[in-house]
Amino acid sequence: MINKRLLVKNLLAHNDENSFYDKKRFIDIGQKEGKAKFLKHVCALANSNPKNHSFIVVGVEDEDNKIVGVDFFDDSKIQNLVNAYLDNPPLISYENIPFPHLPEGKVVGLVTIKSNGKVCALRKNIWKYYGGMVFFREGSISMPKAYDIELKNINSEAVATIEQHAKNNIELTLNGVIDFLNHRHPDLESDYKVFKEQFVVCWAGNRKKVKDKTYFSRVDIELINEQVKLFYSTLDEITIDYDEHSFTTKEYVQLGLGKKQNYHPLEEVVINFEDNGTYQIQSKLLFEPPNYDKKSLHHIFNANNALLQKLQKNIALTPSEKKDLEHLPDTYLICYLNSFDEAKNRMDAARPFLKKYDEKVYRSLKEALRILRKVQYS
Protein backbone atom coordinates (compact mmCIF):
# COMPACT_ATOMS: atom_id res chain seq x y z
CA MET A 1 0.00 0.00 0.00
CA ILE A 2 1.46 3.34 -1.07
CA ASN A 3 1.47 6.36 1.22
CA LYS A 4 0.57 9.10 -1.26
CA ARG A 5 2.14 11.88 0.82
CA LEU A 6 5.46 10.00 0.74
CA LEU A 7 4.99 9.43 -2.98
CA VAL A 8 4.61 13.18 -3.60
CA LYS A 9 7.72 13.90 -1.52
CA ASN A 10 9.71 11.28 -3.43
CA LEU A 11 8.57 12.65 -6.79
CA LEU A 12 9.60 16.17 -5.79
CA ALA A 13 12.95 14.91 -4.51
CA HIS A 14 13.68 12.67 -7.51
CA ASN A 15 14.64 15.44 -9.93
CA ASP A 16 12.96 18.05 -12.08
CA GLU A 17 9.96 17.32 -14.29
CA ASN A 18 10.61 14.51 -16.76
CA SER A 19 8.85 12.00 -18.97
CA PHE A 20 6.89 10.36 -16.12
CA TYR A 21 6.28 13.33 -13.82
CA ASP A 22 4.96 16.85 -14.19
CA LYS A 23 4.14 19.50 -11.60
CA LYS A 24 1.69 22.38 -11.72
CA ARG A 25 0.88 25.35 -9.52
CA PHE A 26 -2.78 24.64 -10.32
CA ILE A 27 -5.00 23.21 -13.06
CA ASP A 28 -8.27 24.71 -14.26
CA ILE A 29 -10.43 22.24 -16.17
CA GLY A 30 -13.38 24.60 -15.82
CA GLN A 31 -11.96 26.77 -18.63
CA LYS A 32 -11.42 25.58 -22.21
CA GLU A 33 -7.73 26.52 -22.26
CA GLY A 34 -7.03 24.85 -18.90
CA LYS A 35 -8.95 21.75 -19.92
CA ALA A 36 -7.03 21.50 -23.21
CA LYS A 37 -3.63 21.86 -21.53
CA PHE A 38 -4.54 19.26 -18.91
CA LEU A 39 -5.61 16.78 -21.61
CA LYS A 40 -2.39 17.46 -23.54
CA HIS A 41 -0.25 16.57 -20.51
CA VAL A 42 -2.32 13.46 -19.73
CA CYS A 43 -1.97 12.31 -23.34
CA ALA A 44 1.79 12.95 -23.40
CA LEU A 45 2.48 11.22 -20.10
CA ALA A 46 0.40 8.19 -21.08
CA ASN A 47 2.24 7.81 -24.40
CA SER A 48 5.65 8.27 -22.77
CA ASN A 49 4.95 5.62 -20.11
CA PRO A 50 3.03 2.71 -21.67
CA LYS A 51 4.02 0.18 -18.97
CA ASN A 52 4.09 2.16 -15.71
CA HIS A 53 2.38 4.96 -13.85
CA SER A 54 3.03 8.62 -14.52
CA PHE A 55 2.05 11.54 -12.33
CA ILE A 56 1.06 15.20 -12.20
CA VAL A 57 1.56 16.91 -8.84
CA VAL A 58 -0.69 19.97 -8.39
CA GLY A 59 -0.07 22.72 -5.84
CA VAL A 60 3.72 23.08 -6.15
CA GLU A 61 5.76 26.13 -7.16
CA ASP A 62 7.71 25.40 -10.32
CA GLU A 63 10.87 27.29 -9.38
CA ASP A 64 11.69 25.88 -5.93
CA ASN A 65 9.31 22.89 -5.42
CA LYS A 66 7.63 24.72 -2.54
CA ILE A 67 4.38 22.99 -1.56
CA VAL A 68 1.71 25.71 -1.47
CA GLY A 69 -1.39 23.57 -2.00
CA VAL A 70 -4.65 24.01 -3.89
CA ASP A 71 -8.32 23.78 -2.96
CA PHE A 72 -9.76 20.34 -2.31
CA PHE A 73 -10.87 19.04 -5.71
CA ASP A 74 -13.79 16.65 -5.46
CA ASP A 75 -14.32 15.21 -8.91
CA SER A 76 -14.79 11.46 -9.21
CA LYS A 77 -15.89 11.93 -12.85
CA ILE A 78 -12.55 13.18 -14.19
CA GLN A 79 -12.22 9.84 -16.02
CA ASN A 80 -15.34 10.80 -17.98
CA LEU A 81 -13.61 13.98 -19.17
CA VAL A 82 -10.58 12.02 -20.37
CA ASN A 83 -12.77 9.41 -22.07
CA ALA A 84 -14.72 12.13 -23.89
CA TYR A 85 -11.67 13.86 -25.40
CA LEU A 86 -9.02 11.14 -25.87
CA ASP A 87 -8.80 8.04 -28.05
CA ASN A 88 -7.29 5.08 -26.17
CA PRO A 89 -7.70 7.03 -22.92
CA PRO A 90 -5.54 6.05 -19.93
CA LEU A 91 -6.94 5.22 -16.54
CA ILE A 92 -6.73 8.37 -14.44
CA SER A 93 -7.37 9.35 -10.84
CA TYR A 94 -7.18 12.62 -8.94
CA GLU A 95 -6.45 12.34 -5.22
CA ASN A 96 -6.26 15.03 -2.55
CA ILE A 97 -3.18 14.66 -0.34
CA PRO A 98 -3.10 16.56 2.99
CA PHE A 99 0.16 18.08 4.23
CA PRO A 100 0.45 19.21 7.87
CA HIS A 101 1.69 22.75 7.15
CA LEU A 102 -1.09 23.65 4.68
CA PRO A 103 -4.15 25.66 5.81
CA GLU A 104 -7.43 23.85 6.38
CA GLY A 105 -9.03 22.94 3.07
CA LYS A 106 -5.75 23.13 1.13
CA VAL A 107 -4.16 19.94 -0.20
CA VAL A 108 -1.74 18.74 -2.85
CA GLY A 109 -3.44 17.22 -5.89
CA LEU A 110 -1.99 13.96 -7.22
CA VAL A 111 -3.02 12.87 -10.71
CA THR A 112 -2.06 9.25 -11.45
CA ILE A 113 -2.10 8.13 -15.09
CA LYS A 114 -1.95 4.53 -16.32
CA SER A 115 -1.71 3.93 -20.07
CA ASN A 116 -3.73 1.16 -21.71
CA GLY A 117 -0.68 0.30 -23.83
CA LYS A 118 -1.97 1.94 -27.03
CA VAL A 119 -1.21 5.31 -28.61
CA CYS A 120 -3.34 7.99 -26.96
CA ALA A 121 -4.54 10.90 -29.14
CA LEU A 122 -6.98 13.79 -29.01
CA ARG A 123 -10.38 12.64 -30.25
CA LYS A 124 -11.70 16.09 -31.18
CA ASN A 125 -10.68 19.73 -31.38
CA ILE A 126 -10.27 21.70 -28.18
CA TRP A 127 -8.83 25.20 -27.83
CA LYS A 128 -5.87 25.39 -30.26
CA TYR A 129 -5.32 21.62 -30.43
CA TYR A 130 -6.81 19.56 -33.25
CA GLY A 131 -8.46 16.16 -33.17
CA GLY A 132 -5.96 13.42 -34.01
CA MET A 133 -2.97 15.17 -32.42
CA VAL A 134 -0.59 12.89 -30.50
CA PHE A 135 1.63 14.20 -27.69
CA PHE A 136 4.79 12.82 -26.08
CA ARG A 137 7.05 14.10 -23.33
CA GLU A 138 10.39 15.55 -24.39
CA GLY A 139 12.18 16.14 -21.13
CA SER A 140 9.83 18.31 -19.07
CA ILE A 141 7.70 19.48 -22.04
CA SER A 142 4.63 17.87 -23.63
CA MET A 143 5.12 18.14 -27.40
CA PRO A 144 3.04 17.09 -30.43
CA LYS A 145 4.48 14.38 -32.64
CA ALA A 146 3.40 13.58 -36.19
CA TYR A 147 5.84 10.86 -37.27
CA ASP A 148 7.94 7.99 -35.83
CA ILE A 149 5.19 7.42 -33.29
CA GLU A 150 6.27 4.45 -31.18
CA LEU A 151 5.54 3.65 -27.56
CA LYS A 152 8.75 3.02 -25.64
CA ASN A 153 9.05 2.07 -22.01
CA ILE A 154 12.18 3.50 -20.39
CA ASN A 155 10.98 4.50 -16.92
CA SER A 156 9.79 1.27 -15.29
CA GLU A 157 12.75 0.91 -12.97
CA ALA A 158 12.73 4.55 -11.84
CA VAL A 159 8.99 4.57 -11.15
CA ALA A 160 9.14 1.20 -9.35
CA THR A 161 11.89 2.54 -7.08
CA ILE A 162 9.94 5.70 -6.24
CA GLU A 163 6.79 3.72 -5.46
CA GLN A 164 8.76 1.23 -3.36
CA HIS A 165 10.19 4.05 -1.25
CA ALA A 166 6.64 5.33 -0.69
CA LYS A 167 5.33 2.11 0.90
CA ASN A 168 3.23 2.65 4.00
CA ASN A 169 4.04 1.18 7.42
CA ILE A 170 2.31 0.83 10.80
CA GLU A 171 4.18 3.80 12.31
CA LEU A 172 2.97 6.16 9.59
CA THR A 173 -0.59 4.84 9.98
CA LEU A 174 -0.62 5.26 13.77
CA ASN A 175 0.89 8.74 13.54
CA GLY A 176 -1.76 9.68 11.00
CA VAL A 177 -4.64 8.44 13.17
CA ILE A 178 -3.33 10.20 16.31
CA ASP A 179 -2.77 13.44 14.41
CA PHE A 180 -6.25 13.37 12.88
CA LEU A 181 -8.10 12.56 16.10
CA ASN A 182 -6.13 14.70 18.54
CA HIS A 183 -4.78 17.65 16.62
CA ARG A 184 -6.39 18.20 13.23
CA HIS A 185 -9.94 19.06 14.33
CA PRO A 186 -9.98 19.81 18.07
CA ASP A 187 -13.35 21.59 17.79
CA LEU A 188 -15.14 18.77 15.93
CA GLU A 189 -16.32 15.26 16.79
CA SER A 190 -13.85 12.72 15.40
CA ASP A 191 -14.08 8.98 14.89
CA TYR A 192 -12.40 6.13 13.03
CA LYS A 193 -13.09 2.65 11.70
CA VAL A 194 -10.71 -0.18 10.74
CA PHE A 195 -11.66 -2.29 7.72
CA LYS A 196 -10.27 -5.74 6.90
CA GLU A 197 -7.60 -5.27 9.60
CA GLN A 198 -5.69 -3.06 7.13
CA PHE A 199 -7.53 0.12 6.21
CA VAL A 200 -8.21 2.99 8.61
CA VAL A 201 -10.78 5.66 7.77
CA CYS A 202 -10.99 8.74 10.02
CA TRP A 203 -13.70 11.40 9.89
CA ALA A 204 -14.61 14.58 11.73
CA GLY A 205 -17.56 16.95 11.61
CA ASN A 206 -20.40 18.63 13.44
CA ARG A 207 -23.06 16.04 14.19
CA LYS A 208 -26.79 16.77 14.27
CA LYS A 209 -29.82 14.52 14.53
CA VAL A 210 -32.92 15.10 12.39
CA LYS A 211 -35.67 12.60 13.23
CA ASP A 212 -33.95 9.22 12.92
CA LYS A 213 -31.09 10.40 10.66
CA THR A 214 -27.64 11.71 11.66
CA TYR A 215 -26.05 14.38 9.49
CA PHE A 216 -22.54 15.86 9.53
CA SER A 217 -21.41 19.31 8.45
CA ARG A 218 -17.88 20.80 8.19
CA VAL A 219 -16.84 17.28 7.20
CA ASP A 220 -13.32 15.95 6.72
CA ILE A 221 -12.76 12.27 5.80
CA GLU A 222 -9.37 10.63 5.23
CA LEU A 223 -8.09 7.19 4.28
CA ILE A 224 -5.13 7.28 6.66
CA ASN A 225 -3.10 4.42 5.16
CA GLU A 226 -2.64 6.27 1.90
CA GLN A 227 -2.83 9.82 3.33
CA VAL A 228 -5.70 10.62 0.95
CA LYS A 229 -8.46 13.08 1.80
CA LEU A 230 -11.67 11.44 0.60
CA PHE A 231 -14.08 14.30 1.31
CA TYR A 232 -13.93 17.88 2.54
CA SER A 233 -16.64 20.52 2.67
CA THR A 234 -17.36 23.45 4.96
CA LEU A 235 -20.90 23.94 3.66
CA ASP A 236 -22.68 20.80 2.50
CA GLU A 237 -24.03 18.09 4.77
CA ILE A 238 -23.53 14.35 4.48
CA THR A 239 -24.63 11.09 6.06
CA ILE A 240 -22.11 8.40 6.96
CA ASP A 241 -22.86 4.67 7.06
CA TYR A 242 -20.52 1.71 7.32
CA ASP A 243 -20.36 -2.02 7.97
CA GLU A 244 -17.44 -4.46 8.15
CA HIS A 245 -16.78 -4.26 4.41
CA SER A 246 -17.72 -0.79 3.19
CA PHE A 247 -17.88 2.93 4.02
CA THR A 248 -20.66 5.00 2.45
CA THR A 249 -21.27 8.74 2.30
CA LYS A 250 -24.26 10.52 0.84
CA GLU A 251 -23.86 14.24 0.20
CA TYR A 252 -26.70 16.79 0.30
CA VAL A 253 -26.69 20.36 -1.02
CA GLN A 254 -28.96 23.16 0.12
CA LEU A 255 -30.58 25.05 -2.75
CA GLY A 256 -33.55 27.33 -3.11
CA LEU A 257 -34.80 30.83 -3.78
CA GLY A 258 -35.15 33.20 -0.85
CA LYS A 259 -36.35 31.54 2.34
CA LYS A 260 -37.57 28.42 0.53
CA GLN A 261 -34.46 26.27 0.92
CA ASN A 262 -34.42 22.49 0.46
CA TYR A 263 -31.78 19.80 0.78
CA HIS A 264 -31.16 17.83 -2.41
CA PRO A 265 -29.19 14.55 -2.55
CA LEU A 266 -26.08 15.15 -4.67
CA GLU A 267 -23.89 12.05 -4.72
CA GLU A 268 -23.43 8.70 -3.01
CA VAL A 269 -19.90 7.31 -2.68
CA VAL A 270 -19.24 3.74 -1.56
CA ILE A 271 -15.76 2.41 -0.71
CA ASN A 272 -15.65 -1.39 -0.76
CA PHE A 273 -12.65 -2.92 1.02
CA GLU A 274 -11.38 -6.30 -0.17
CA ASP A 275 -9.56 -9.09 1.71
CA ASN A 276 -6.59 -8.91 -0.68
CA GLY A 277 -5.55 -5.42 0.45
CA THR A 278 -7.32 -3.47 -2.29
CA TYR A 279 -10.39 -1.26 -2.36
CA GLN A 280 -12.81 0.07 -4.94
CA ILE A 281 -14.56 3.45 -4.91
CA GLN A 282 -17.93 3.69 -6.65
CA SER A 283 -19.85 6.93 -6.99
CA LYS A 284 -23.41 7.53 -8.08
CA LEU A 285 -24.84 10.94 -8.90
CA LEU A 286 -28.23 11.38 -7.23
CA PHE A 287 -28.85 15.02 -8.09
CA GLU A 288 -32.07 16.11 -9.77
CA PRO A 289 -32.07 19.87 -10.44
CA PRO A 290 -34.96 21.85 -8.92
CA ASN A 291 -37.19 23.50 -11.51
CA TYR A 292 -38.40 27.08 -11.18
CA ASP A 293 -40.55 29.52 -13.11
CA LYS A 294 -38.51 30.97 -16.00
CA LYS A 295 -39.91 34.47 -15.55
CA SER A 296 -38.76 34.60 -11.93
CA LEU A 297 -35.34 33.25 -12.90
CA HIS A 298 -34.94 35.92 -15.60
CA HIS A 299 -35.48 38.57 -12.94
CA ILE A 300 -32.96 36.91 -10.58
CA PHE A 301 -30.41 36.39 -13.36
CA ASN A 302 -30.54 40.06 -14.40
CA ALA A 303 -30.35 41.20 -10.76
CA ASN A 304 -27.24 39.03 -10.25
CA ASN A 305 -25.65 40.49 -13.37
CA ALA A 306 -26.30 44.02 -12.05
CA LEU A 307 -24.68 43.11 -8.73
CA LEU A 308 -21.65 41.71 -10.53
CA GLN A 309 -21.33 44.88 -12.61
CA LYS A 310 -21.33 46.97 -9.44
CA LEU A 311 -18.53 44.84 -7.98
CA GLN A 312 -16.52 45.16 -11.19
CA LYS A 313 -16.88 48.96 -11.10
CA ASN A 314 -16.22 49.23 -7.35
CA ILE A 315 -19.65 50.72 -6.70
CA ALA A 316 -20.84 50.41 -3.11
CA LEU A 317 -23.70 47.96 -2.48
CA THR A 318 -26.80 48.80 -0.49
CA PRO A 319 -27.68 46.63 2.56
CA SER A 320 -30.33 44.75 0.57
CA GLU A 321 -27.87 44.17 -2.30
CA LYS A 322 -25.32 42.79 0.16
CA LYS A 323 -27.97 40.32 1.30
CA ASP A 324 -28.72 39.35 -2.30
CA LEU A 325 -24.99 38.89 -2.91
CA GLU A 326 -24.90 36.13 -0.29
CA HIS A 327 -27.29 34.11 -2.47
CA LEU A 328 -25.63 34.95 -5.80
CA PRO A 329 -23.62 31.68 -6.18
CA ASP A 330 -26.63 29.46 -5.50
CA THR A 331 -29.06 31.47 -7.63
CA TYR A 332 -26.61 31.53 -10.54
CA LEU A 333 -26.32 27.75 -10.14
CA ILE A 334 -30.11 27.35 -10.15
CA CYS A 335 -30.30 29.52 -13.27
CA TYR A 336 -27.72 27.36 -15.06
CA LEU A 337 -29.53 24.17 -14.07
CA ASN A 338 -32.68 25.67 -15.61
CA SER A 339 -31.06 26.28 -19.03
CA PHE A 340 -29.52 29.72 -18.45
CA ASP A 341 -26.23 28.63 -20.03
CA GLU A 342 -24.59 32.04 -19.65
CA ALA A 343 -24.81 31.69 -15.85
CA LYS A 344 -21.70 29.47 -15.85
CA ASN A 345 -19.63 32.20 -17.52
CA ARG A 346 -20.98 34.73 -15.03
CA MET A 347 -19.92 32.49 -12.14
CA ASP A 348 -16.41 32.21 -13.54
CA ALA A 349 -16.25 35.98 -14.05
CA ALA A 350 -17.37 36.59 -10.46
CA ARG A 351 -14.49 34.65 -8.88
CA PRO A 352 -11.83 37.39 -8.62
CA PHE A 353 -14.32 40.03 -7.47
CA LEU A 354 -15.97 37.87 -4.82
CA LYS A 355 -12.59 36.67 -3.54
CA LYS A 356 -11.63 40.30 -2.97
CA TYR A 357 -15.02 41.46 -1.63
CA ASP A 358 -16.33 38.66 0.63
CA GLU A 359 -14.48 35.45 1.53
CA LYS A 360 -17.65 33.67 2.72
CA VAL A 361 -19.51 34.30 -0.53
CA TYR A 362 -16.39 33.30 -2.47
CA ARG A 363 -16.32 29.93 -0.67
CA SER A 364 -20.00 29.50 -1.53
CA LEU A 365 -19.20 30.20 -5.19
CA LYS A 366 -16.47 27.53 -5.22
CA GLU A 367 -18.95 25.04 -3.76
CA ALA A 368 -21.51 25.93 -6.44
CA LEU A 369 -18.90 25.43 -9.18
CA ARG A 370 -17.95 22.07 -7.63
CA ILE A 371 -21.57 20.92 -7.84
CA LEU A 372 -21.79 22.14 -11.42
CA ARG A 373 -18.62 20.26 -12.36
CA LYS A 374 -20.01 17.02 -10.92
CA VAL A 375 -23.25 17.41 -12.85
CA GLN A 376 -21.47 18.29 -16.12
CA TYR A 377 -19.12 15.27 -16.18
CA SER A 378 -21.64 12.65 -15.03
Summary of the structure (lengths in Angstrom):
residues: 378
radius of gyration: 21.9
end to end distance: 29.2
largest distance: 65.8
contacts: 1164
relative contact order: 0.11
helix: 36%
strand: 32%
